[in-house]
Amino acid sequence: MKSGTDLPTTTVTQARVRLFQPTQRPVHRQGDWVDTSWGRCRVIGRLGQRHADLWEAVFFCAVRSKKTDGRLELLVDPAAIRSCLSDRGYSGGQVNKLLDEISAALVSIETGGWRGEGHLIDSHFKSKVTKFDPLTGGERFLVVVKVGDAGMAFIKNDVKKWRDPAPIARLVHGVSQAVARLVLSHRETGRVSIESALDAVGVSGGQAVRDARRRLSADVGALLDVGVVVEGGYIFAEKRSRPRTESVALPPDGVAHSPGGVAHPPDSLGILEPIRVLRKQKTKPQI
């Protein structure tokens, strides 16, 4: 699948500060701060991995974009989004419910270099633009999605990532999706213990960790398709040639770019605390 615009699919901090809960059935969060090594985040509302799937699909499937009052308006094809989210297809009602929940969630983010607060999506509504529908032989309406203040904060300030969101959306378990997004938010992760990766996405405690390990094991093959390897009690990114380079946010027009002025610290060191990077061993570690 190919993106219709040059917009990034996602940014790295979203996966690192636990913006989206590591489950496909999130609970309503009351606005408590969640602190991580990369910054902190609080959410009033429900945001889980299915919401992350849709949020990424909106950018990837946008056929056109424009800026109005400093915010992006994206024209998207709902049919393309449904195909991106699942081979079995999502109904229009399911997509609208996820969009409504993303729009309702109030988000605050604080990192060492920037802050953001507001909604990821301000509003979404039916466009006047139509597209031929091969299933009915008629026309279907496209949808306009207006990005909110919190969403724009990520786009303006954060390190951007371009990738097809469909492989992660097809993972069966939310914890597998959260771990994959975290691992792929780094250029170099090294070998990380599964427990450390789970702790970083917000899974801790004996039974919760055991359940998460079992779900990761069930998704091993699909994770490999995403580019994430689970092996011998460790997890790491498979080395692949990247179709394009990650990008840091650009300064406003007319402002000179200074290498030392990048708001987000470079992530070439891989996963920092609380994940402990392990050096490769000569012998294969045992489970």
N, C-alpha and C positions, 0 to 999 in steps of 0.2 A: 504494500500500500504506500502511496506517495502523498506527501502533504501538498495542499493547494496553494499555500503561501510560504513565505520565508520566516514565519513566526516560529519561535522555539516551542517544543512540546512541553517543556517543564523547566524548572530551575533547581539548583542543588539543595538549597536550604529547606525547601518544602519537605523533602524526605528526612532531613537531618534533625529538624526541631519537632518532629512528631505532629505536624499539622493534621495529618490524617491518621486516625486510629488504625492499628494493625489487624483489622478485622473487616469483613464485609457486612457485619451487623453492629454498627457502632451504637454506643449509648449517647444520650444527650449530655454534653459537658457543660459545666456551670461557670466556666471562666477561670478556673484555677490555673496558675502559671505552671508550665512544664519546663524545667531547666535542663539544658544539655550543654555539652562542650562547645557547640557551635552557635549558641544563642538560646533564647527561650520563646515560648509561644503560649498563647491561651486562646481558647475557642469557646464561644457560647453558641451551642448548637450541635448538630450531628454531622460529623465528617469522618467517613471511613474510606476503605480502599475502593469501593465502587464509585464514590464521589471523586476520588483521585483519578480513576479511569475516565470518567466523563469530563472532568476538568482538563485532562491532557488531550482527550479526543476533540474537544471544542477547538483547541488551538491547531491540532494536526489536521482536522477536517475543514477548517475555515477556507472558503473559496474566495473571500475578499475581506479586507480590513481597512478601516479608516480611523483617524483620530478626531475626536470631538471634545473640546474643552480639556485636552490633555489625557483623555481616556480612549481606550480602544473600543471600537464597535466591530464585532466579527459577524460576518454573514456565513452561516453554516447550513449544511444539508442534513436534516435529521436522519435521513436514510443512511447516509455515510457514517454518521455517529453510531447508529444502531449496529451496522455491520462491523465497525471498529470494536465495539464493546463485546460482541459475541457472535459466533458462527450461527447460533440458533436464533439470533435476532432479539432485540429488545423491543417492546411495544412503545408507541409514542407516549403512553401514559407513564410508563416506567422512567423514560428519559425525562419527562416533564417533572416528575416527582423528585428525581435527583437534582435537577436544575433548581427547583424550588428550595430544596434543603440547602444547597450550596449558597443560594442567594440569601437565605435567612440567617446563615451562620455569621456571627461577628467575630473577626479574627484580629489579634494583636501579635506582632512579631518584633523582637528586639535582638539584634546581633551586635557584634563589636563595631560594625561600620554603618549600620542603617537601621531604621525603624519603619514599621508600617502598621496601619490600623484601618479597619473598615470591613468591607465585604469583598470576597473574591469576585463575585458577580453581582452587579447592581440590579439588572433586570434582563428579561428575555421575552421576546414577543414575535409574533408571526410577521414576516416581511411581506412586502408587496411583490417581491421577486419570486418567480416560479421556475420550476424545472420540469422537464418531461419525465413522467413516471412510466417506465416500461411495464410495470405490473398491471396498471389500469388503462394505459394508453392515454391518460389525461395529463394534467399538470399537478404538481405538488408545490406547496409553499415552502420557501426556505425560512430560516429563523435568524433573528438578530440577537446576539448576546453582547450586552454591555459590561465590560470589565470594571470592577469596583476599585476602590482605593487600595485595598490590601493586595488585590491581584496586580495592580499597576506597580506597587512597591517592589514586588518580586521581579517584574519585567524590567524596571528601570535600574535596579540596584544589584541584582543577584547574578550569579554565574549561570549561563543558559545551557540547555541541553536539547539537542535535536535527535529524536528517535521515533520510530513507529510505536505507538502505545498499545497496539493490538496484542502482541505476545504477552505482555504483563497482564493485560485485561483478561486473557484467557487462562491464567493460572487459577486453579480451583480454590485455593485457600488465601484468605486475606493476609495472613502472616507471611506467606511466601511472597506476596506482592510487596509488602512493606520492606522485607529484607532485600528483595531484588532492587527496589528503588533506592534503598540506602547504599548498597554496594555499587550500583551504577552511578551514584552521585559523585564518585571518586574516580580519578584517572588511574590510580594505583592503590589497590587495597591490601596487597600481600595476602597471607593466609590468616584468616580470622576464625577464632573458635565460634562454633554455633551459639554457645551460651552468651558470648560477648555481643554477637550480632543481634540476638534476641533481646538482650538487655537494652541495647541502643535504640531499638524500635518500640520499647515499652513493655516487653514481656518478661516478667520475673516471677519467682515463686515456684516451688516444686512441681505441682500438678500442671500449672500453666505452661511451664517450660517443657514438660514431658509431652503435653498435647501439641505444642508448637513444633517440637522435633518430629513428631509423627506426621504432622501435616506437611512439613518441609520434605520429609522422606517421600511422601505420596506425590509431591510435585517435582521430584528430582529431574525427570526427563524434560518436563516443560521449562524448568529453570535453565537447563542447558540451552534450550532454544532461545531463551532470553539473553544468554551470555553469562550466566551465573552458575558456578560449579559448587556442588555440595559433595564433599568427599572426606572420608575418614574423620568425621567430627569437626571438619573445618569448612569454611565457605570463602570463595574468592571469585573475582571476575575472570572470565576466560579472555585470553589475549586475542583481540581481533583488530583488524585494520578498521579505523573509524572513517565513515564516509565524509565527515566534516569535523572541524576542530571545535571544541567548546569555546564559548565566548564569554568574556566578562562584560558587564553592563557598560555602555558608552556614556561619556559625559554629555551634558546638554550642548546643543549647537553653539559653536563659537567659543567653547571652553576647551583649552588645550588639554590633551590627555597626558597625564604623567604616570609612568609605571608605578611610582610609589603612592599614587593616589587612588589605587583600586580599592573600592570599599570592602570587597569581600577578600579575605586572605586566600592566597593560592592554596590549592588542595593537592599539590604534587606529592606531599608527604603521605598521602593516603588517609586512611581512617585514623583520626586522633582519638583521644579519650572521649567516651568511656570504653571504646573498643581497643583492645590490646593487639597490635600487629605482631604476628609471629613470624620469625625467620623460617625460611624453608629448611626442612631437615633432610638429611641424607636418606634416612629410613622413613617409610610411610607410617604416619602416626596411626595408632589403633583407636577404634571407637571407644 
